[in-house]
Amino acid sequence: MLDFEAMIAAIGPEMLLALAGLVGVLLGAVFGDRFNSISFKFGALSLIAALVIVLMNWSGGEAFDGLVKSSPFVNFAKVVSFGAGAVTLLMGENFLKRHETIRYEYPLLVIFASMGIGIILSASNFMTLYMGVETLSLSSYVLASFHRDSMRSAEAGLKYFVLGALASGILLYGISLVYGFTGSTSYEMVAEAEGGIGLLFGMVLMISGMAFKVSAAPMHVWTPDVYEGAPSPVVAFFATAPKMASMVVFANLMFTAFPTAFEDWQMIIAIIATLSMLIGAFGALIQTNLKRLLGYSSIANMGYALIAVAAGAEYGAAALLVFMTSYVIASIGLFGGVLAMRREGGMVESIDELAGLVRRRTGLAIALTVLVISVAGFPLAVGFLGKLLVFEAGWNAGLLPLLIVLVISSVLAFGYYLRIILIMWVREPAERFQPVDAMVTTAIYASAIACIALFIFVGPFADWASSAAAGLYR
């Protein structure tokens, strides 16, 4: 007999999102274009309602004979992911109106993608994990090419689909090997099994598949092109909610399903982290397109986050939550800045177009400076503390070579982030941007304020992350 309360605690938010998605499809079929604008509020409210359910069932639960299981660790990621999804959804409404591509299918795709995010976070079985990955991926492929009249958007969607299908195949093949050598798809049963070299091969393939989802090197090649070509609101979503969820799933998977192979996968993740930090930093140095720069920056930042995963232990998990939350908050504001770069001829994305912004839009320039400082990991914003906690976790785990690479990558990052700040504050003003809608402006300012507030009140924030991470590691 089903325990309804346990089921709601384990997967209630995902059930709500599934219902909201189906209701949205029916409303769209009945009302047609009249539902287009309302659908964005409907989608945001659905995500907020799912977030509230997560908070009401913070301690988590287990359902369906162990196929799904939630805990404070994954619920932390759900709160951040659903919140980011709601904000980026509202940020994109006017953008799609201006480009005459506003359709009710867009927020419904975000709802289904968020449902996939919730499923992969609650998964405690490889089959549940794969179902969630595909739910998220299929929605994302369509979102990437949503601006169907744009060649760049179509190209971004096609690249994402082809490489995503390859990564899903690699992940599934890894799952099949793990099942073949252990006889189970349950995380806990696999952790207790002795699969030998076959289990190791399967684990490596699964790590490769997950590396694609977090855009870590060498599975990163899709990231700059998709970031540049996909509609900016879509990229804002890709850069926040799925990134947070996938990284937490990465950590949860490694320490729940493969704790006995810690030394093996720690070395693999260390290599991936090193490649990600260096490729991301060097790639960003030569970019002139802001969205491509943020794409390479995300690759480097995922490398930093992987240090926390490789460090293991409770402090590694807590550092991961703090770092990824600070990254998501800053990224929301930065992509709000991208959406604010609009002139009579349409959107502009060149970094040089920010020239002299402080003289044209002082408040916007200050907010974007705070956000750049945070995502760069400089003092006075929460991103600095996130990177500091990652460094401490790596130090405690004895990952000195990784920390050296982190410092080198951070110095390189100082170069391309400082370039953005100098362009905004020192250069002669470029042509004035057109006024942006209130939602985008609010998101930019709120993100900047949140980065400063979390830096000031980092104690309670870090304690919350530590309590969420407690008990994850054996």
Residue pairs with C-beta under 8 A, 6 or more apart in sequence:
2 63
3 63
5 61
6 61
6 62
6 63
7 15
7 61
7 63
7 64
8 15
8 53
8 57
8 61
9 57
9 59
9 60
9 61
9 63
9 70
10 60
10 61
10 62
10 63
10 64
10 68
10 69
10 70
10 122
11 63
11 64
11 68
11 70
11 118
11 119
11 122
12 53
12 57
13 50
13 51
13 53
13 54
13 78
13 82
13 118
14 50
14 115
14 118
14 119
14 122
16 46
16 49
16 50
16 53
17 46
17 47
17 50
17 111
17 112
17 114
17 115
17 118
18 115
20 42
20 43
20 46
20 49
20 111
21 108
21 111
21 112
21 115
24 39
24 42
24 43
24 46
24 104
24 107
24 108
24 111
25 108
27 35
27 39
27 42
27 104
28 35
28 39
28 104
28 105
28 108
35 104
36 102
36 103
36 104
37 93
37 97
37 102
39 104
39 106
39 107
39 108
40 89
40 90
40 92
40 93
40 106
40 107
41 90
42 107
43 86
43 89
43 107
43 108
43 110
43 111
44 86
44 87
44 89
44 90
44 107
46 111
47 82
47 83
47 85
47 86
47 89
47 110
47 111
47 114
48 82
48 83
48 86
50 78
50 82
50 114
50 118
51 78
51 79
51 82
51 83
51 86
54 75
54 78
54 79
54 82
55 75
55 79
57 70
57 75
58 72
58 75
59 71
59 72
60 69
60 70
60 71
60 72
60 74
60 75
61 69
61 70
62 68
62 69
62 70
62 124
63 69
66 124
66 125
66 186
66 188
67 123
67 124
67 125
67 127
67 128
68 119
68 122
68 123
68 124
68 125
68 128
69 122
69 124
70 78
70 121
70 122
71 471
71 472
72 467
72 468
72 470
73 248
73 252
73 317
73 321
73 468
73 469
73 471
73 472
74 121
74 122
74 248
74 249
74 252
75 468
76 248
76 321
76 464
76 465
76 468
77 121
77 244
77 245
77 248
77 249
77 321
77 324
78 117
78 118
78 121
78 245
80 241
80 244
80 324
80 325
80 328
81 114
81 117
81 118
81 121
81 240
81 241
81 242
81 244
81 245
82 114
82 117
82 118
82 241
84 237
84 240
84 241
84 244
84 328
84 332
85 110
85 113
85 114
85 117
85 237
85 240
85 241
87 332
87 443
88 110
88 233
88 236
88 237
88 240
88 241
88 332
88 335
89 107
89 110
89 233
89 237
90 439
90 443
91 233
91 236
91 332
91 335
91 336
91 339
91 439
91 440
91 443
92 106
92 231
92 232
92 233
92 234
92 236
92 237
92 339
93 102
93 437
93 439
94 437
94 439
94 440
95 231
95 232
95 233
95 339
96 102
96 103
96 106
96 231
96 233
98 342
99 147
99 231
101 146
101 147
101 148
101 149
101 231
105 142
106 143
106 146
109 139
109 142
109 143
109 146
110 139
110 143
110 237
112 135
112 139
113 135
113 136
113 139
113 140
113 143
113 237
113 241
113 242
114 241
115 135
116 132
116 133
116 134
116 135
116 136
116 137
116 139
117 132
117 136
117 241
117 242
117 245
118 132
119 128
119 131
119 132
119 135
119 136
120 129
120 132
120 133
120 136
120 245
120 246
120 249
121 132
121 245
121 248
121 249
121 252
122 128
122 132
123 129
123 132
123 249
124 186
124 187
124 188
124 256
125 185
125 186
125 187
126 175
126 178
126 179
126 185
126 186
126 187
126 190
126 257
127 175
127 185
129 175
129 249
129 253
130 168
130 171
130 172
130 175
133 168
133 171
133 209
133 213
134 168
136 242
137 164
137 168
140 160
140 164
140 238
140 242
141 157
141 160
141 161
141 164
142 157
143 230
143 234
143 237
143 238
144 153
144 156
144 157
144 160
144 161
144 226
144 229
144 230
144 234
144 238
145 153
145 154
145 156
145 157
145 158
145 160
145 230
146 153
146 157
146 230
146 231
146 234
147 153
147 230
147 231
148 154
150 229
150 231
152 228
152 229
153 229
153 230
153 231
155 225
155 229
156 225
156 226
156 228
156 229
156 230
157 229
157 230
159 222
159 225
159 226
159 229
160 222
160 226
160 230
163 212
163 221
163 222
164 212
164 222
167 208
167 209
167 212
167 213
167 219
168 209
170 205
170 208
170 209
170 212
171 205
171 206
171 208
171 209
171 210
172 209
173 202
173 205
174 201
174 202
174 203
174 204
174 205
174 206
174 207
174 208
174 209
175 185
175 202
175 206
176 202
177 198
177 199
177 201
177 202
177 205
178 185
178 190
178 195
178 199
178 202
178 203
178 206
178 257
179 185
179 202
180 198
180 202
181 193
181 195
181 196
181 198
181 199
181 202
182 189
182 190
182 193
182 195
182 199
183 189
183 193
184 190
184 193
187 253
187 256
187 257
188 256
188 257
190 199
190 257
190 258
191 256
191 257
191 258
191 259
191 260
193 199
195 202
199 261
200 261
200 264
203 258
203 261
203 264
203 265
204 268
206 253
207 265
207 268
207 269
207 272
208 219
210 246
210 249
210 250
210 253
211 217
211 218
211 219
211 220
211 272
212 219
212 222
213 242
213 246
213 249
213 250
214 243
214 246
214 247
214 250
214 302
214 305
214 306
215 222
215 223
215 243
215 295
215 298
215 299
215 302
216 272
216 273
216 275
216 276
216 299
216 302
216 303
216 306
217 272
217 275
217 276
217 278
217 279
217 280
217 299
217 303
218 272
218 275
220 276
220 279
220 280
220 299
223 295
223 296
223 298
223 299
224 283
224 287
224 292
224 295
224 296
226 235
226 238
226 295
227 235
227 238
227 239
227 291
227 292
227 294
227 295
227 298
228 289
228 291
228 292
228 295
228 349
230 238
232 291
232 335
232 338
232 339
232 347
233 335
233 339
235 291
235 294
235 335
235 338
236 331
236 332
236 335
236 336
236 338
236 339
239 294
239 298
239 331
239 335
240 328
240 331
240 332
241 328
243 298
243 302
243 324
243 327
243 328
243 331
244 324
244 325
244 327
244 328
247 302
247 305
247 306
247 309
247 320
247 324
248 320
248 321
248 324
250 306
250 309
251 308
251 309
251 316
251 317
251 320
251 472
252 472
254 265
254 269
254 309
255 262
255 312
255 317
255 472
255 473
255 474
256 472
258 265
259 473
259 474
262 312
266 310
266 312
269 306
269 309
269 310
270 306
270 310
270 399
270 401
270 402
272 303
272 306
273 303
273 304
273 306
273 307
273 310
273 402
273 405
274 303
274 401
274 402
274 405
275 303
276 299
276 300
276 302
276 303
276 306
277 300
277 303
277 304
277 405
277 406
277 408
277 409
278 303
278 405
278 408
278 409
279 296
279 299
279 300
280 296
280 297
280 298
280 299
280 300
280 301
280 302
280 303
280 409
281 296
281 300
281 408
281 409
281 412
281 413
282 412
283 296
283 299
284 293
284 296
284 297
284 300
284 412
284 413
284 416
285 412
285 415
285 416
287 293
287 296
287 351
287 416
288 350
288 351
288 352
289 349
289 350
289 351
290 337
290 338
290 341
290 349
290 350
290 351
290 354
290 420
291 338
291 349
293 351
293 416
293 420
294 331
294 334
294 335
294 338
297 375
297 413
297 416
298 331
300 409
300 413
301 327
301 375
303 406
303 409
304 323
304 377
304 387
304 390
304 406
304 409
305 320
305 323
305 324
305 327
305 390
307 390
307 391
307 393
307 394
307 399
307 402
307 403
307 406
308 316
308 317
308 319
308 320
308 323
308 389
308 390
308 393
308 394
309 316
309 320
310 316
310 394
310 397
310 399
310 402
311 319
311 390
311 393
311 394
311 396
311 397
311 399
312 397
312 473
313 393
313 396
313 397
313 473
314 466
314 469
314 470
314 472
314 473
315 389
315 392
315 393
315 396
315 466
315 469
316 393
316 397
316 473
317 469
317 472
317 473
318 389
318 462
318 465
318 466
318 468
318 469
319 386
319 389
319 390
319 392
319 393
320 390
320 469
321 465
321 468
321 469
322 382
322 385
322 386
322 389
322 461
322 462
322 465
323 383
323 386
323 387
323 389
323 390
324 386
325 382
325 386
325 454
325 461
325 465
326 374
326 381
326 382
326 383
326 385
326 386
326 451
326 454
327 375
327 383
327 386
329 374
329 382
329 447
329 450
329 451
329 454
330 371
330 374
330 375
330 381
330 383
330 447
330 451
331 375
332 443
332 447
333 367
333 368
333 371
333 443
333 444
333 446
333 447
333 448
333 451
334 368
334 371
334 372
334 375
334 447
336 440
336 441
336 443
336 444
336 447
337 364
337 368
337 371
337 444
338 349
339 347
339 436
339 440
340 364
340 433
340 436
340 440
340 441
340 444
341 347
341 348
341 349
341 353
341 354
341 433
342 348
342 433
342 434
342 436
343 431
343 433
343 434
344 434
351 419
351 420
351 423
352 423
352 427
352 430
353 430
353 431
354 368
354 420
354 423
354 424
354 430
355 423
355 424
355 427
355 428
355 429
355 430
356 424
356 427
356 428
356 429
356 430
357 364
357 365
357 368
357 423
357 424
357 429
357 430
358 365
358 366
358 424
358 425
359 429
360 429
360 432
360 433
361 433
363 445
364 441
364 444
365 424
365 425
366 448
367 444
367 445
367 447
367 448
368 420
368 424
368 444
368 448
369 421
369 424
369 425
370 380
370 381
370 448
370 451
370 452
371 381
371 444
371 447
371 448
371 451
372 417
372 420
372 421
373 379
373 380
373 381
373 383
373 384
373 417
373 421
373 451
374 381
374 382
374 383
374 384
374 451
375 383
375 417
376 383
376 410
376 413
376 414
376 417
377 383
377 384
377 386
377 387
377 410
377 413
378 384
378 414
378 417
380 452
380 455
381 451
381 452
381 455
382 450
382 451
382 452
382 454
382 455
382 458
382 461
383 451
384 455
385 454
385 455
385 458
385 462
387 406
387 410
389 462
390 406
391 403
391 406
394 400
394 402
394 403
394 406
395 403
454 461
